[in-house]
Structures are given as C-alpha cells and as structure tokens.
Amino acid sequence: MRIAYSAVCRGYAKTDHTATAAKSKATGKIRGNAPLMTDEQILECRALDQFAGWGTEQLQRRYGVDAAMIQRVLSGITRSRLVATRKHLPAVAA
C-alpha cells in the first residue's frame, strides 16, 4: 500500500494513494494524461504505413493526431514493443 503524508493543520494526515493509482491504471491514464492512440490504433497505423503505403497526412486525418505523433509512432519512439504485421491492416486498406 502506498501512503503519502500531507501537511494538515501543522500535523500529518495519512493519505492512501493506492485507489487513485489503480483507477488511473484502469482508465489507461499515464502520468495524468490519457494516451492519444490505443495499442490497436498504433498497430493499424504502422501496418498502413508499411504495407499499404499510406503517408503521414493520411494517417493524421484518420487518427486525428498531429504529424509529430505519427512520426513518433512510425519511428518506434512511442510503444516500440508493438510490431505490426499484415493482419493489422484494416479492411479499408486491404
């Protein structure tokens, strides 16, 4: 159990952050911000780039993110553990 101490009226009160951390993890929030793209979207984006020849602008429009995010996804800076295959291609591009 993670316990933090916060100053309350010149004393210290125990605050349990376990529930907050679990809630953030369950909702997919990282450092207080929700991810811009899900793992499935990242796999699909990489597959569209590698196997269907989609460009950055097309991917931007499809996922509603900026060019910098698409470049981080395609270069592997964002979630490099995810490797796209042909099975990740959506029906639209197949």
FENGI-V546819 format. One record per helix or strand of 3 or more residues. SS is the DSSP state (A for helix, B for strand). FROM is the first residue (numbers start at 0). LEN is the number of residues. Records with the same first field share a line. If there is no record, write none. Layout:
# FENGI-V546819
SS=FROM-LEN, FROM-LEN
This chain:
# FENGI-V546819
B=2-6, 10-6
A=17-9, 38-14, 55-8, 66-9, 85-3
